[in-house]
Amino acid sequence: MAIAVLVAPPIVLGEATTRTYAITAAILILAVGSAFPYAAIVALGTLPLSYAGIASFAAPRPESDEPHPFSAAAALRHAAAGLAYVLASAAVGAVGMGVQIGLPSDPGGTPAVFGPSFLHLGGALVAVIFVSLQLWRYETSPGELAARTVLGTVALGALLALSPAVAFWAFNGGL
């Protein structure tokens, strides 16, 4: 998220000024405010995955087939990490949308890979990084992990990928 916030705006706007970062801060405030209800629902609504030992937003235990110990502290870590990940995903998506708005309107000026929307690509990028890092922390290949762990982690990543779109929908009066 920090890279997106610090690097992308000056590249798109052509200058690293107070104005550039003030615009970025305004976009981030709107994104976080719009995504917060969704973030809270995801953070708390996915607690059963953590309770069942399937997956967690918090750092997993390397022993994938052992039950993840569930306690009040584990629930708090899961909820706090989930809230942070969802808000970060919304923030990266918002910066991506700002980048898309700031780019020249010439269709030839934007690479085809960025055609769908920087908003959605930002959320997908955060989700892919989350899933990759969470599965990497198990210190084994995904093929050797329990299917419930891989699927649970991918499901959490999918919820992160949706975050920018939900924030945009909420900002446009969807709630």
N, C-alpha and C positions, 0 to 999 in steps of 0.2 A: 504494500500500500504506500509506503513512504517513497518508493521509487516513482510510482505513478504520480504522486502528489508533488514531488519536488522536481522531477525531470520533464514530464509531459507538458505542463502549462507553458514554461518558457520556450520550449521548442515550437509549440504551435503558435503562440502569440509573438514569438520572435524577440522576446525580452524577458529578463528576470528582474522585474521591478516590484515594488510594493503593490501596485495596481494588479499585476498578474496574480500575486498570491492572495490579494484581497478577494478577487473574483473566485479563485480556487477555494478559499475558505468559505465563501458564501454558498458555493455549490456543495461543499462537504456538509455544511450545517443543514442544508435542505435535504440532502440524501440521508444523513443520520436521523434527522427528525422524522422523515417519511418512512424509513425502514425500521425504526425502533419497535413498533408494535409487532411486526413480523419477526424481528429478531427475538423478542421476548417469547413469542409463541413457539418458535423453533427451539430456543434454548430450553424451555420448560417442557414442550411437547415431545422432545426426544429423550427425556429422562428415562422412559421405559427401556430404550435401547441400552442405555448405560446400566440400568438396574438388572437387565437380563444378561449382561456381560457380552453383548453383541458388538457394540461400538460406542465410542465416546468422542466428543470434541476435544477432551483433555488428552494428554499424552497417554498412549496405550502401554500396557505392560509387554515386555518382549515375549513372554510366554503366552502365545496366542490362544492355546487351547485351555488354559486355566481360566476360571471365571474371573472377571474383573471385580476386584473387591468393591462393594458398594457401601457407602457410608454417607453421612451428611457432608463430610468434607469432599468426597468424590462427586456428590451431586452438585455441590457448590462450584467445584472446579469445572465440571461439565457445563453447567449453566453459564458461568462467566465466560468460559472459552467459546461456547456457542454464540453467545451475545456478541462477543468481540469479532468472531469470524464473520458472522452475518453482516454486522455493521461495516467491517472492512471490505467485504465483497460489494456492498452497496456503494461504498465510497469509491472503490476502484471503477465500478460501473459508471458512477456519476462523473468521474474525471474523464472516463472514456467518452461519455456523451458530450462533455465540454470540449474534448478534443475534436470530436466529429463536427460539432457546431463551428469550432474555430478554423477548421480546414477549409480550403477554397472549395467553392461549390462545383468546380469542374469535376465531372465524374472520372475523367482520366487521371486526375491528380491523386486519387485514393487507390491504393493497391486493391485488387479484386478480393484478396483474402479478408479484407476488412469490410466487405460489402454488407453483411447482415446488419451489424450495428456494433459500435464500440461499446455501447451500454451492455449488450449481451455478452460480447467477447470478454469484457472485464470480469463479469461474474463467472464465466466459464474458466477463465484463467485462474482465478482464486480457487475455484472448486478443484481443478486439476492439480494445482500445487498442494492443496490441502490433502487430497486423497493420496497423492504420491508420497508426500512426507509422512503421513500417518502410517501407510503400509510399509514404508521404508524403515520406520522405527521398530517394527517387529523383528528386524534383522534376519529375515528369511524371504524367499521369493513368494509373491502372491499365490502361486500355484500350490505352495506348501501350507498356506494358511487355511484355517477353517472357512468354508464358504460363507457362513453366517457373518464372519468378521469382515471379509472382503465386501460382501453385499451391503452390510450395515454401514461401512465406511463410505462406499459409493453413494448410498442413499443420503447420508449426511452431506456429502459433496454436492449432490443434486439440489438439496435445499439451499446450499450456498450459491449455486449457479443462478437460482431463481431470484435471489435477493435484489439485484439491481432492477429487474423488471417489476417486482412487487413494490419497491420504493417509488419507481416512476409512476406506477398505477395509483398508488396512494397519494402521491403528490398531485396527480391530475384529478383528484376528487373521488377516487375509487372507494374510499371508506365512508 
